Amino acid sequence: MHWRKSGWNHDHNRPDHGRIVVFFISKEEIIMNKQAEAEKRNHRKLGQQLELFLSMEEAPGMPFFLPKGMALRNKLEELWKEKHAQAGYDEIKTPIMMKQQLWERSGHWDHYHENMYFSEVDDQRYAIKPMSCPGAVLIYNSKLRSYRDLPLRYAELGLVHRHELSGSLNGLLRVRSFTQDDAHLFVREDQIEQEVEKVLHLIDDFYSLFGFSYEVELSTRPEDFMGSPAIWDQAEAALENVLERQGIAYKVNAGDGAFYGPKIDFHILDSLGRSWQCGTVQLDFQMPEKFGCSYIDQQNSRKQPIMIHRAIYGSIERFMAILIEHYAGDFPFWLAPVQASILSISDAHAEYAKAVGEYLQKAGYRVSVDDRSEKIGLKIREGSQQKVPYLLIVGDKEMQDKTVAVRKRPEGNIGEMSLGDLLKQFEA
């Protein structure tokens, strides 16, 4: 049983005046309140209301992104590219479809072929990639590598396809076509722990931008593992050493590692306290061996690199769904698909509204102009329903003074501003 205070009773005519009134809340009521709040935040409903994406029968599990959804998606991808460039990653792109023999060699065929899609080209079987790692390995093997070249950090926003049962499909959370924010690092054995530490810091940097806290799991050797137990023990010890040295609290999830190596999984906590598995760091001694990856060491001998697989968003689509529900569609200014909407009071103000829109677009902001012949109250109401951070109203006075009347979400009216002052407001 939980309780809450209602505060002081200010009714002087009641005998309990001045006392604190306590109401008891049952566990069932708390659950019902959470369920109601979760339903209000349902990303499928908000995705339609905010015109972000559509799910259609013509392509089950393969979402259609609308212009506003693409604005949000592009912002996430721009952030990803910028931070990875700063962290020393090189971006690559690998084919969406490769020969079946490649997947047999990588081990994905034995462990994953029931979830894969196939095609035939020139009498040869091809597989549509369910993940991007074999392509990164082929790029690594395309030239001779030296110990001085390592670590090599390849990052890829890779479109992948996986077969999911139709009954399990769920908006952007469970799809058949999605973009993984993969990276594959090729490292020397003496670089493993240092590189994993850098990945953990990068993941923390990303999640802090969105206000996410998170929990960490170390997932160990599964029953259908590849390779020798001794190699697995070495890999698990390396990941555990990093977590211990960084002082990161974690749980052990025994037997839930990938078939090629142990992993560290990140479970982010949203504004309702719900847990979502997103980021992962996986240590892999197996795939470099299967593909004969090597580098020339200081003694001019061939050595095998170790591969680190990692993702931060997990997938762009799923991360978008989590963000929609986390923020209830009320995105922070920097992330909002439309950051400001200019609303004209009448047709006479339409040209000025367009001029303001062009000015803000040139300044680098995502804006829309509502110059319809509709009442301003309707425009404000619809802009509020679209959860636009700033509504900029222009009429006779604003057109004459070269200003805008500013409504900021959720404060409401914050006054009239020049365009220069508006930019300072945006930058604050």
Disulfide bonds with the S-S distance in Angstrom:
none
